[in-house]
């Protein structure tokens, strides 16, 4: 048995680096926009919902990266 070959049933999941990159970008951008919206005198509901959506999508992408989906 070669030590470099993974054992059957214990294979490492294939990770897509784009899930990591996009997850971090969406999370950072959504957090930045949410911070801007919270500091503004007049806030629009659509902007806040959109920022929360970016944060949620970033978290989902990071989840996909770490789970190897």
N, C-alpha and C positions, 0 to 999 in steps of 0.2 A: 504494500500500500504506500503510495506516495504521500508525503506529509503536506504537499501543496494542494492536493485535491480535497475539496470539501467533502465531508461525510454526507451520505444520503440522508435527506430529511433535515439537514442543518445548513442548508444553503443560505448564503447571505442575500437579502433582497436587493434587486437592482434599483439603485437610487438615481433619480434624474436631477442633475445639478440645476436645471432650470426651475424646478419646483422650489429649491432653496433660494435662488436668486430672486425670483418673482415674489416669493412669500415675504422675504425681507423688504423688498422694494414696496410692495403693497402695504405692508404693516407700517413702515416708516412714513410713507406718503399719507396714509389714512390718519395716522396719529398726528402728523403735522397739520393736516387740514382740520381735524377735530379741535386741535389746540387753537388754531386761528379762529375758527367759528365760535369757540367758547369765550375768546377775548374780545370779539366784536360787539359793538353796541347793538346793532341790528343783526339778528341771526335769521337765516332762512331754514326752514325745516328740511327742505330737499337737500341742502348742502350737508347738514348733519347726518341725515340718513345715508347719503352717498359716502361720507367719510367712514361711517360705521360699517358700511358694506365693503369698503376697501380693507378695513381692518379684519373683518370676518374672512374675506377671501384670502388675505395674507396668512391668517392663522390656518386656514384649510390647506393652503399650499405647503406650509411648513409641516403640517400633519401628514400630508401625502409624502413628503420627502422622508420623514423619519420612519414612516410605516413601510416605505418602499412600494407604494401603490403605483 
